[in-house]
Amino acid sequence: MTAVEPVSDYTGSEGVDSRPDLAGLNLNAVPAVYVECGNMRNVADAALMSDPAGRDAIAAQLAAAVLAFLGR
């Protein structure tokens, strides 16, 4: 299964939503991000995240994105 996630369109702008209520981001002494890999209220997202192959595909995409960001 290959996961191709669309950009979030239910909140924020271009998939980014500022959250002043998340201590893990706002009180950190080092840069941090949270990555939302889906919306469990969305049937297709929930199915993808409930499937081991779907989770593996999401993890592979996250790893590829980090490596691309680092230029590797």
C-alpha positions in Angstrom: 0.0 0.0 0.0 1.4 3.4 -0.9 0.2 6.3 1.2 -0.3 9.6 -0.6 -1.7 12.1 1.8 -3.4 15.3 0.6 -2.6 18.6 2.3 -5.0 19.2 5.2 -8.0 21.4 4.3 -10.0 21.3 7.5 -7.9 23.7 9.6 -5.0 26.0 9.2 -3.4 27.2 6.0 -1.5 24.9 3.5 -1.5 22.1 6.1 -0.1 24.3 8.9 -2.0 25.1 12.0 -0.5 27.2 14.8 -1.3 25.7 18.2 -0.5 27.8 21.3 -1.9 25.0 23.5 0.8 22.4 22.8 3.5 22.5 25.5 5.7 20.0 23.7 6.1 22.6 21.0 5.8 25.9 22.8 7.9 25.2 25.9 10.7 23.3 24.1 14.3 24.6 24.4 15.2 23.0 21.0 13.3 23.1 17.6 10.4 20.6 17.5 7.6 19.6 15.2 4.5 17.4 15.5 3.5 15.6 12.3 -0.1 14.7 11.9 -0.3 11.7 9.7 -4.1 11.7 9.3 -7.4 12.5 10.8 -9.0 9.6 12.6 -12.5 11.1 11.9 -11.8 10.6 8.2 -12.7 7.1 7.2 -9.9 6.8 4.6 -7.3 8.2 6.9 -8.4 5.9 9.8 -8.2 2.9 7.5 -4.7 3.8 6.4 -3.4 4.4 9.9 -5.1 1.2 11.1 -3.3 -0.9 8.5 0.3 -2.0 9.2 1.2 -1.5 5.5 -0.3 2.0 5.7 1.7 2.9 8.7 4.9 1.5 7.1 4.1 3.7 4.0 3.6 6.8 6.1 6.9 6.1 8.0 8.8 5.6 4.8 7.4 9.0 3.5 8.4 10.7 6.7 11.9 9.2 6.5 12.3 10.2 2.9 11.2 13.8 3.7 13.7 14.1 6.5 16.5 12.8 4.3 15.5 15.1 1.4 15.5 18.0 3.9 19.0 17.0 5.0 20.1 16.7 1.4 20.9 13.0 1.6 
